[in-house]
Amino acid sequence: MLDLDVGQHRTGLPAGPEAVTLYRAIASSPNLTPGGLHAYDGPYLGCRSRNRKAACNAAFAPVAKLRYELQSAGLRVPRVVAVVRQPSLSRTPPGRRMQSGTTVFWDSGYGNKLRDLDFLPAALVLTRVVSSPVRTASASTWVQSARLRNAAPTLQFLNLPDYNALTHSEENLVIETANADQFKIGDCLFGVPRHICPTVALYSSATALRTMKLSVRGRSQRVNGA
């Protein structure tokens, strides 16, 4: 697939003449098969809902034009993958395909920033308390990529409402909570990752739950999922 830069300025070519030349080169190579176009609309996270949709549609217009130009020249463009990590549009417009990542599993990072998109988290990290000093519980997250980036919590625990993330060393996340005395060594904490993409990349399998019962401060709550 040909990666296009539609405003993120991280990877890819602009949807213009250079992209046409490279796609032609792929199509003419005896060892390559053109798979289509890829466009990530990442820079529009901070826009409001209406402005975000307009900005994404404007960024995608050159991609649609490029696809038409390539197909008119007799080149096969089997797919266009867009909205890969950030679901800027609540529904996938015609001609675009959503790819697995935040758009499928969701996470607490985008959930807290894009509250107008009505998505529910579909992936949790099962952690266990491995130590409990005074007023502090240490949860082993088993997710080495869930670092403390920009001083933000790497996990949002469902069954621990009040806590502060202190440090993250390898697989151990140290948290401070006034409720530490309610947990025993081995107790489970269920966390929604702040960034789901590098989290799922570390696992070759997952356990699917239809219903889960959590206990928060002695109260039970039921979480329904797919």
C-alpha positions in Angstrom: 0.0 0.0 0.0 1.1 3.5 -0.7 1.3 5.7 2.4 0.0 9.3 1.9 0.6 12.4 4.1 -2.7 14.2 4.5 -1.6 16.6 7.2 0.2 14.5 9.9 3.6 15.1 8.3 5.0 12.0 9.9 5.2 9.5 7.0 4.0 9.2 3.4 3.9 11.3 0.3 1.4 14.1 -0.5 -1.4 12.9 -2.8 0.1 14.4 -5.9 2.5 13.7 -8.8 5.2 11.9 -6.7 2.5 9.6 -5.4 1.4 8.8 -8.9 5.0 8.1 -10.0 5.6 5.8 -7.0 2.4 3.9 -7.4 3.2 3.4 -11.1 6.6 2.0 -10.1 4.9 -0.5 -7.7 2.4 -1.6 -10.3 5.2 -2.1 -12.9 7.4 -4.1 -10.6 7.4 -7.9 -11.3 7.8 -8.6 -7.5 5.2 -6.2 -6.1 1.4 -5.9 -6.2 -0.2 -2.6 -5.5 -2.5 -2.9 -2.5 -4.1 0.5 -2.5 -3.8 3.8 -0.6 -3.3 4.5 3.1 -4.1 7.8 4.7 -3.9 8.7 8.4 -5.9 11.8 9.5 -4.1 12.2 12.8 -3.7 16.0 13.1 -7.4 16.8 13.7 -7.7 15.5 17.3 -8.2 18.9 18.9 -10.9 20.0 16.5 -14.5 20.2 17.6 -16.9 17.5 16.2 -18.3 19.6 13.3 -14.9 21.1 12.4 -13.1 17.8 12.7 -15.4 16.1 10.2 -15.0 19.0 7.8 -11.2 19.0 8.2 -11.0 15.2 7.6 -13.2 15.4 4.6 -11.0 18.2 3.2 -7.9 16.2 3.9 -9.4 13.1 2.2 -10.4 15.0 -1.0 -6.9 14.8 -2.6 -6.8 11.0 -1.8 -10.1 10.5 -3.6 -8.8 12.5 -6.5 -5.6 10.5 -6.6 -7.5 7.2 -6.6 -9.6 8.4 -9.5 -6.6 9.5 -11.4 -4.8 6.1 -10.9 -7.9 4.1 -11.8 -8.4 6.3 -14.9 -4.9 5.4 -15.9 -5.7 1.7 -15.7 -4.0 1.0 -12.4 -5.8 -1.1 -9.8 -6.5 0.5 -6.4 -8.2 -2.3 -4.5 -8.7 -0.4 -1.2 -8.2 2.9 0.6 -7.5 2.5 4.4 -8.1 5.6 6.4 -8.9 6.7 10.0 -6.5 4.1 11.2 -5.9 5.1 14.8 -8.1 8.1 15.4 -11.8 7.7 14.6 -12.3 11.3 13.4 -15.5 10.3 11.8 -18.1 8.3 13.7 -19.1 6.4 10.6 -16.9 5.2 7.8 -17.7 7.2 4.6 -18.0 5.3 1.3 -14.7 4.3 -0.3 -12.8 4.2 3.0 -12.1 1.2 5.2 -11.4 1.4 9.0 -8.5 -0.7 10.2 -8.1 -2.4 13.6 -6.8 -0.2 16.4 -8.5 2.5 18.3 -11.5 2.4 16.0 -12.2 -1.2 17.1 -11.0 -1.4 20.7 -11.1 2.2 21.8 -9.0 3.5 24.7 -9.1 5.9 27.6 -6.9 8.5 25.8 -9.3 9.1 22.9 -12.3 8.4 25.1 -11.5 11.3 27.3 -10.6 13.7 24.4 -13.3 12.7 21.9 -16.4 12.5 24.2 -18.7 13.3 21.2 -17.9 9.9 19.7 -20.1 7.3 21.4 -17.6 4.4 21.6 -17.2 1.9 24.5 -13.8 0.3 25.4 -13.7 -3.3 24.1 -10.3 -4.3 25.5 -9.0 -4.4 29.1 -5.6 -5.2 30.6 -5.9 -7.7 33.6 -3.4 -6.6 36.3 -2.7 -8.0 39.7 -1.6 -6.4 43.0 2.0 -7.6 43.7 2.8 -5.4 46.7 1.0 -3.1 49.1 3.1 -0.7 51.2 1.4 1.9 53.3 -1.4 3.7 51.2 0.2 2.4 48.0 -0.7 -0.5 45.8 1.6 -1.8 43.1 -0.2 -3.3 40.1 1.8 -5.5 37.7 0.4 -4.5 34.3 2.3 -6.9 32.1 2.3 -4.1 29.5 5.8 -2.7 29.1 4.7 -0.2 26.5 2.2 1.4 28.8 4.7 4.1 30.0 3.9 7.2 31.9 3.9 9.5 28.8 3.5 13.3 29.5 2.7 12.4 33.2 -0.6 10.9 32.2 -1.8 7.6 33.7 -1.2 4.6 31.4 -4.2 2.7 32.6 -7.7 3.9 33.7 -8.8 1.3 36.3 -12.4 0.4 36.3 -12.5 -1.0 39.8 -10.3 1.6 41.5 -11.9 5.1 41.2 -9.4 7.2 43.2 -5.7 6.8 42.7 -2.5 8.6 41.5 0.0 6.9 39.2 3.5 7.5 40.6 6.1 5.6 38.6 6.2 2.9 35.9 9.3 0.6 35.8 9.2 -2.2 33.3 6.0 -4.2 34.0 5.3 -2.6 37.4 3.0 0.4 37.7 3.1 2.0 41.2 -0.1 3.8 42.2 -1.1 5.7 45.3 -4.6 5.2 46.7 -6.3 5.8 50.0 -8.1 2.5 49.3 -4.9 0.4 49.3 -5.9 -1.4 52.5 -8.9 -2.9 50.7 -6.7 -4.9 48.3 -4.7 -8.1 49.0 -1.7 -9.5 47.1 -3.1 -11.2 44.0 -6.3 -9.1 43.7 -7.2 -8.1 40.1 -7.5 -4.6 38.8 -9.0 -4.1 35.3 -7.5 -1.3 33.3 -8.5 0.5 30.1 -5.2 1.3 28.3 -4.6 5.0 27.5 -3.1 3.9 24.2 -4.5 0.6 22.9 -2.4 0.2 19.7 1.0 -0.7 21.3 -0.8 -2.7 24.0 -2.5 -5.2 21.7 0.7 -5.5 19.7 2.3 -7.3 22.7 -0.2 -10.1 22.9 -0.8 -13.0 20.5 -4.2 -13.9 22.0 -7.0 -12.4 24.2 -9.8 -13.7 26.3 -13.3 -12.7 25.2 -15.8 -11.9 28.0 -19.5 -11.6 27.6 -20.2 -10.4 31.1 -17.9 -9.3 33.9 -18.7 -8.5 37.5 -16.5 -6.0 39.2 -16.4 -5.0 42.9 -15.7 -1.4 43.7 -15.5 -0.4 47.4 -17.7 -3.4 48.3 -20.3 -2.6 45.7 -20.7 -4.9 42.7 -21.2 -3.6 39.2 -21.8 -5.6 36.0 -20.0 -4.8 32.8 -21.5 -6.2 29.6 -19.5 -6.6 26.4 -19.5 -8.4 23.1 
